[in-house]
Each structure stands twice: as structure tokens, then as C-alpha cells.
Amino acid sequence: MSEDVYSHGHHESVVKSHALRTAGNSAAYLMPHLLPGSTVLDVGSGPGSITADFAEIVAPGQVTGVDREADVVAHAKELAASRGLDNLTFQTGDIYNLDFADDTFDIVHAHQILHHLTDPVSALREIRRVTKPGGIVAVREGDYGAMRWFPEAAALDEWMDLYQKIARGNGAEPNAGRRLLSWANQAGFSAIVPSATTWVYAAEPERPQFAESWAERILHSSFATQALERGLADGRELQRMADGFRMWGSDPDGWFVMIHAEILARVDSRHLA
């Protein structure tokens, strides 16, 4: 398995937040291409909520979710069973060395994975390898540096600065969205269709739930562990950031936007650049 460090870790607050993702709110750009009978690979599938939606849409096509964390894969398998999806399987795997033959899948999807990697271009090449000629690679990436919020909050500014330091300390690129097209070009893709969509946290109950999720991550996830172990923040500073998120989340004027870059790339050949 890759030795890349996942900046968020898999604390309950992280997994719970990721489980709120659906094909509709996280992969709308791909939805028109999800046809019944298609074979789909979801790389970095996490708790499996997006993957399960794919399985419902493309049935009887087979869908496979891959994640490197066995505990998260187990959670995803429980979700598949609860939804009665017999065309959906989950397994552990490494994005740099996927355990599938060349030209296996009609569609390969990755959501918010590349910004945690030390070598996103190699990961894209591996994704391309397992996609059939004529198939589609769909990737969506956040861009932390493009996030904006209101009202202005010093605690959130401190959080952003700390997140950038932790991610870059892991050799990753937190502002991945703006680089996604460039990475795809470097990986040898052509016929790329770029786009962008947003998540907005402003209405009830999404805004306070989002704020509480990040407050919990700041205090209790591996984000906190990395900050403390590397001397990037102390406990008092982390508490101030968490309190600031909760205060922002309780403000009826609160507004937070995340910009996501997306690409759809048609695979014309198995030849890798």
C-alpha cells in the first residue's frame, strides 16, 4: 500500500461527513454517462455512499469500490448489504497499483483523492490503465485555497493556515482543484472536459453540521494528532479554532463555499504518456 498520509484520518467525524456524499451532490457532472450495464470503479470510495448510488444507477452493471483502509471498506460493505446491492463489491487497494487488468472498466471515478497524494500524476496514469479504450475517467477535486466564508473569522483563517501546513508536510497539494487539468494533461489524457461545481454551507441544518464536523476533526482526528506532534499548534490553539468554527456555524448569516474542479476524460488508447 502507498505510504501517503491521509491528512484527515478516519475519525468518526470524518467518516460521518463523507457518508453524506451522494452521486447527486458529488458527481452530477458524471451522471449523464452512468448507463445501465456499465462497469464502474470508484477509487478512494470511503464509506461507499457515492459508490452505492452508482450501483443503483448502472444496475445490472458491476460496480467496485476500492479504499486502502480496511475499516472503511468494512463500513462500505455493510452499506451495500443494507441497500441490497448485489452488483456492488468493495475491497482494499492502492491507487498507485490497482489490482485489475488493463482495460477493465467502462468508467473510473475518483472523488477528492488526489489532494492527499504525493504523486497525483502517477495515480491518474494508473486510473487510466484500468479504463477501457472509449471509457471515461471522472475526477473531482477540492481546492482549499479557494474556499471562502462569511462572516470573516480569525479562527477559520488559522484553521486554513494550519491545514495547508499539515497537507504540505505530508507532501500533498491542498489546492489541487486548480491543478487538476494540468495533472490530467501530464498523465497523458486527451479530450478532457473540465468543469467546476460548488458545495455551499449556509442553510440549516447543513451549516451547523459542517461546523461541528470540522470542530470535531480539529480536536480529535489525526488532523489534531499531526498538528500537535509536528509542533504546528498546541491544544489551546486547536480549541480556539474549534470554538471559532462552532461560533461561525451558529451565526444565521454564516456562509461557506467549497469550489470543486472536475474533469471528464475519454480514454482513446491504453498507451500511457
C-alpha positions as CSV (number, residue, x, y, z in Angstrom):
1,M,0.0,0.0,0.0
2,S,1.0,3.6,-0.6
3,E,2.7,5.3,2.3
4,D,1.0,8.6,1.6
5,V,-0.5,10.2,4.8
6,Y,-4.2,10.9,4.8
7,S,-4.4,14.4,6.3
8,H,-7.9,13.9,7.7
9,G,-7.6,10.4,9.1
10,H,-10.6,8.2,9.7
11,H,-12.1,9.6,12.9
12,E,-15.8,9.1,13.2
13,S,-16.4,12.8,12.4
14,V,-14.6,12.3,9.1
15,V,-16.4,9.1,8.0
16,K,-19.8,10.5,9.1
17,S,-19.2,13.6,7.0
18,H,-18.1,11.6,3.9
19,A,-21.1,9.4,4.2
20,L,-23.3,12.4,3.4
21,R,-21.9,12.5,-0.1
22,T,-24.1,11.2,-2.9
23,A,-23.9,10.8,-6.6
24,G,-26.2,13.8,-6.9
25,N,-24.3,16.2,-4.7
26,S,-20.8,15.0,-5.6
27,A,-20.8,13.5,-9.1
28,A,-23.5,15.4,-11.0
29,Y,-21.1,16.0,-13.9
30,L,-20.7,12.2,-14.4
31,M,-24.4,11.3,-14.0
32,P,-25.3,11.5,-17.7
33,H,-22.6,9.0,-18.6
34,L,-23.7,6.4,-16.0
35,L,-25.7,4.0,-18.1
36,P,-27.3,0.6,-17.2
37,G,-24.8,-2.2,-17.7
38,S,-21.7,0.0,-17.3
39,T,-18.8,-1.4,-15.3
40,V,-17.6,1.2,-12.8
41,L,-14.6,1.5,-10.5
42,D,-14.7,4.1,-7.6
43,V,-11.2,4.7,-6.3
44,G,-11.0,6.0,-2.8
45,S,-14.6,5.0,-2.2
46,G,-14.5,5.7,1.6
47,P,-17.8,4.8,3.3
48,G,-19.3,4.0,-0.1
49,S,-22.3,6.3,-0.3
50,I,-21.4,7.6,-3.8
51,T,-20.4,4.2,-4.9
52,A,-23.7,2.7,-3.8
53,D,-25.6,5.3,-5.8
54,F,-23.6,4.4,-8.8
55,A,-24.5,0.7,-8.4
56,E,-28.2,1.6,-8.3
57,I,-27.9,3.7,-11.5
58,V,-25.9,1.3,-13.6
59,A,-27.5,-2.0,-12.5
60,P,-27.1,-4.7,-13.7
61,G,-23.6,-3.4,-14.4
62,Q,-21.0,-4.3,-11.8
63,V,-19.5,-1.6,-9.5
64,T,-16.3,-1.9,-7.5
65,G,-15.2,0.4,-4.7
66,V,-11.6,0.5,-3.6
67,D,-10.1,2.1,-0.5
68,R,-6.9,1.5,1.3
69,E,-8.4,1.4,4.8
70,A,-9.8,-2.0,5.8
71,D,-12.1,-0.5,8.5
72,V,-13.7,1.9,6.0
73,V,-14.1,-0.9,3.5
74,A,-15.9,-2.9,6.1
75,H,-18.3,0.0,6.7
76,A,-18.9,0.3,3.0
77,K,-19.7,-3.4,2.7
78,E,-22.3,-3.0,5.4
79,L,-23.9,-0.2,3.5
80,A,-24.1,-2.3,0.3
81,A,-25.7,-5.1,2.2
82,S,-28.3,-2.7,3.8
83,R,-29.2,-1.4,0.4
84,G,-29.5,-4.8,-1.2
85,L,-26.9,-4.1,-3.9
86,D,-25.7,-7.4,-5.2
87,N,-23.9,-5.7,-8.1
88,L,-21.6,-3.8,-5.7
89,T,-18.4,-5.0,-4.1
90,F,-15.7,-3.3,-2.0
91,Q,-12.1,-4.2,-1.5
92,T,-8.9,-2.7,-0.2
93,G,-6.4,-1.4,-2.7
94,D,-3.7,1.0,-3.6
95,I,-4.4,3.8,-6.1
96,Y,-0.8,3.6,-7.4
97,N,-1.1,-0.2,-8.0
98,L,-4.7,-1.2,-8.7
99,D,-5.3,-4.9,-8.7
100,F,-7.1,-5.0,-12.0
101,A,-6.1,-5.9,-15.5
102,D,-5.7,-3.3,-18.2
103,D,-8.9,-2.1,-19.9
104,T,-11.3,-3.4,-17.2
105,F,-13.8,-0.7,-16.5
106,D,-16.1,1.5,-18.6
107,I,-15.9,4.3,-16.0
108,V,-13.3,5.0,-13.3
109,H,-14.2,7.7,-10.8
110,A,-12.2,9.4,-8.0
111,H,-13.6,12.0,-5.7
112,Q,-11.3,14.2,-3.6
113,I,-8.4,11.8,-3.5
114,L,-5.6,13.5,-5.5
115,H,-5.1,16.3,-3.0
116,H,-4.0,13.8,-0.4
117,L,-1.3,12.2,-2.7
118,T,2.4,12.8,-3.1
119,D,2.2,11.8,-6.8
120,P,-1.2,12.5,-8.3
121,V,0.0,12.2,-11.9
122,S,1.1,8.6,-11.3
123,A,-2.3,7.9,-9.8
124,L,-4.0,9.3,-12.8
125,R,-1.9,7.1,-15.1
126,E,-2.8,4.1,-13.1
127,I,-6.5,5.0,-13.2
128,R,-6.2,5.4,-17.0
129,R,-4.6,2.0,-17.3
130,V,-7.6,0.1,-15.9
131,T,-10.1,2.1,-18.1
132,K,-11.3,0.6,-21.3
133,P,-10.5,2.4,-24.6
134,G,-13.5,4.6,-25.2
135,G,-14.2,4.6,-21.4
136,I,-14.4,7.6,-19.2
137,V,-12.2,8.8,-16.3
138,A,-14.0,11.2,-13.9
139,V,-12.2,13.1,-11.2
140,R,-13.4,15.8,-8.8
141,E,-11.0,17.7,-6.6
142,G,-11.4,20.4,-3.9
143,D,-9.3,23.5,-3.7
144,Y,-8.7,24.6,-0.1
145,G,-7.1,27.9,-1.1
146,A,-10.2,28.8,-3.0
147,M,-12.6,28.2,-0.1
148,R,-14.4,31.4,1.2
149,W,-16.6,32.1,4.2
150,F,-18.6,34.9,5.8
151,P,-18.5,36.5,8.4
152,E,-14.8,36.8,8.5
153,A,-13.4,34.7,11.3
154,A,-9.8,34.8,12.6
155,A,-10.2,31.2,13.9
156,L,-11.1,29.9,10.4
157,D,-8.1,31.8,8.9
158,E,-5.9,30.0,11.4
159,W,-7.5,26.7,10.5
160,M,-6.8,27.2,6.8
161,D,-3.2,28.1,7.5
162,L,-2.8,25.0,9.7
163,Y,-4.5,22.8,7.1
164,Q,-2.1,24.0,4.4
165,K,0.9,23.3,6.6
166,I,-0.3,19.8,7.6
167,A,-1.1,18.8,4.0
168,R,2.1,20.2,2.6
169,G,4.0,18.5,5.4
170,N,2.6,15.2,4.0
171,G,3.9,16.0,0.6
172,A,0.4,16.7,-0.7
173,E,-1.2,19.6,-2.6
174,P,-4.3,21.0,-0.8
175,N,-5.1,23.4,-3.6
176,A,-5.5,20.5,-6.0
177,G,-8.5,21.8,-7.9
178,R,-6.8,24.4,-9.9
179,R,-4.1,21.9,-10.9
180,L,-6.4,19.1,-11.9
181,L,-6.4,19.8,-15.6
182,S,-2.6,20.2,-15.6
183,W,-2.2,16.9,-13.9
184,A,-4.5,15.2,-16.4
185,N,-2.5,16.6,-19.3
186,Q,0.7,15.4,-17.7
187,A,-0.8,11.9,-17.3
188,G,-1.4,11.7,-21.0
189,F,-5.2,12.3,-21.2
190,S,-6.8,14.0,-24.2
191,A,-10.3,15.0,-25.0
192,I,-10.6,16.4,-21.5
193,V,-13.8,18.3,-20.5
194,P,-13.1,20.5,-17.4
195,S,-15.8,21.9,-15.2
196,A,-16.4,23.2,-11.7
197,T,-19.2,23.0,-9.1
198,T,-19.6,24.1,-5.5
199,W,-20.8,22.9,-2.1
200,V,-22.4,25.7,-0.1
201,Y,-23.0,25.6,3.6
202,A,-25.4,28.3,4.6
203,A,-28.8,26.8,5.3
204,E,-30.0,24.9,8.3
205,P,-29.1,22.2,9.3
206,E,-26.1,21.9,6.9
207,R,-24.2,24.9,8.2
208,P,-24.0,24.0,11.9
209,Q,-23.5,20.3,11.0
210,F,-20.5,21.2,8.8
211,A,-19.1,23.5,11.5
212,E,-19.5,20.8,14.2
213,S,-17.8,18.2,11.9
214,W,-14.7,20.4,11.5
215,A,-14.7,21.3,15.2
216,E,-14.5,17.6,16.0
217,R,-11.8,17.0,13.4
218,I,-9.7,19.8,14.7
219,L,-9.8,18.4,18.2
220,H,-10.0,14.7,17.8
221,S,-8.9,13.4,14.4
222,S,-5.5,12.7,13.0
223,F,-5.5,16.3,11.9
224,A,-5.1,17.2,15.6
225,T,-2.5,14.5,16.1
226,Q,-0.4,15.7,13.2
227,A,-0.7,19.3,14.3
228,L,0.4,18.5,17.9
229,E,3.2,16.0,17.0
230,R,4.7,18.4,14.5
231,G,4.5,21.4,16.8
232,L,2.3,23.3,14.4
233,A,-0.3,24.1,17.0
234,D,-0.9,23.5,20.7
235,G,-4.1,22.3,22.4
236,R,-5.2,25.8,23.2
237,E,-4.9,26.9,19.6
238,L,-6.8,23.9,18.4
239,Q,-9.6,24.6,20.9
240,R,-9.7,28.2,19.7
241,M,-10.1,27.1,16.1
242,A,-12.8,24.6,17.0
243,D,-14.7,27.2,19.1
244,G,-14.4,29.6,16.1
245,F,-16.0,27.0,13.8
246,R,-18.9,26.4,16.2
247,M,-19.4,30.2,16.6
248,W,-19.5,30.6,12.8
249,G,-21.8,27.7,12.5
250,S,-24.3,29.2,14.9
251,D,-24.5,32.5,13.0
252,P,-27.6,32.7,10.8
253,D,-25.6,34.9,8.4
254,G,-22.9,32.2,8.1
255,W,-21.9,31.2,4.5
256,F,-19.1,28.8,3.4
257,V,-18.4,27.8,-0.2
258,M,-16.1,25.0,-1.5
259,I,-15.1,25.1,-5.1
260,H,-14.5,21.7,-6.8
261,A,-12.7,21.2,-10.1
262,E,-13.9,18.3,-12.3
263,I,-12.6,16.5,-15.4
264,L,-14.2,14.0,-17.7
265,A,-11.6,12.4,-19.9
266,R,-12.3,9.9,-22.7
267,V,-9.7,7.2,-22.9
268,D,-8.7,6.7,-26.5
269,S,-5.8,4.4,-26.1
270,R,-4.1,2.3,-23.4
271,H,-0.7,3.9,-24.3
272,L,0.5,5.9,-21.3
273,A,2.4,9.1,-21.7
